[in-house]
């Protein structure tokens, strides 16, 4: 190695170390702190949108959970772990022609039709398939309306009263054009608890 090459090598090493330090400060410290700060400016959004009722935390508005029993609106099926497991979020990854998926859809169609008193051909599509995360907190207005008669009967409420509650909880598309109209199941079930026969 010539004597001219060694100082050049040291200069390049120093430049590389300075760039590494700068990148670490900007991308490893400043950027994460900026994102955290922006998240804190919108109340409740950066903390999982925890929902409280009766002075205790009952769930998250953005993470689906199971509701057991005829008296509750039920969410989409979940493929996350044993169902609605936020530590195992994910889809089944089965293709549309996979025999296991087709059998699962047929089972879910029969179960939803029987539970909600709906013709099998009229069962809402989100009652048949799990979401990509397995933790979808929302259902379509069609699926929520499909469950009205079952829930009303189990709670001794009028169907119109429960249907009006569902209609009041329908959220439109985000920004007016993103996504589809939806109903948050946790929020709907909390509102349902307040209804009296």
Residue pairs with C-beta under 8 A, 6 or more apart in sequence:
36 46
39 45
39 46
40 46
44 50
48 60
48 62
48 63
49 60
49 61
49 62
50 57
50 59
50 60
50 61
51 57
51 58
51 59
51 60
51 61
51 186
51 187
51 190
52 58
53 190
53 193
58 186
58 190
59 65
59 186
60 137
60 186
61 137
61 184
61 186
61 187
62 137
63 84
63 86
63 135
63 137
64 75
64 76
64 78
64 84
64 131
64 134
64 135
64 136
64 137
64 138
64 185
64 186
65 75
65 84
65 137
65 186
66 74
66 75
66 78
66 83
66 84
67 73
67 74
67 75
67 185
67 189
69 154
70 115
70 150
70 151
70 153
70 154
71 151
71 154
71 155
72 151
72 189
72 192
73 139
73 144
73 147
73 151
73 183
73 185
73 188
73 189
73 192
74 147
74 185
75 84
75 136
75 137
75 138
75 139
75 185
76 126
76 127
76 129
76 130
76 131
76 136
76 139
76 143
77 83
77 108
77 127
77 128
77 129
77 130
78 84
78 85
78 130
78 131
78 134
78 135
78 136
79 90
79 91
79 92
79 130
79 134
80 86
80 88
80 89
80 90
80 130
80 133
80 134
80 135
81 87
81 88
81 134
82 88
83 134
84 134
84 135
85 134
86 135
88 134
89 133
89 134
89 135
90 132
90 133
90 134
91 130
91 131
91 132
91 133
91 134
92 100
92 101
92 104
92 130
94 100
94 101
95 101
105 128
105 129
108 123
108 127
108 128
108 129
109 120
109 123
109 127
109 128
110 120
112 118
112 123
112 124
112 127
112 128
112 146
113 119
113 120
113 122
113 123
115 150
116 123
116 146
116 147
116 149
116 150
117 149
117 150
118 146
122 146
123 146
124 139
124 140
124 142
124 143
124 146
125 140
126 136
126 139
126 140
126 143
127 139
127 143
127 146
130 136
137 184
137 185
137 186
138 171
138 182
138 183
138 184
138 185
139 182
139 183
139 185
140 180
140 181
140 182
140 183
141 166
141 167
141 170
141 181
141 182
141 183
143 183
144 166
144 169
144 170
144 183
144 185
144 188
145 163
145 166
148 159
148 162
148 163
148 166
149 159
151 157
151 162
151 192
152 158
152 159
152 161
152 162
155 162
155 192
155 195
155 197
156 197
157 195
157 197
161 195
162 192
162 195
165 188
165 191
165 192
165 195
166 183
166 188
168 191
169 183
169 184
169 187
169 188
169 191
170 181
170 182
170 183
171 181
171 182
171 183
171 184
172 181
173 179
173 180
173 181
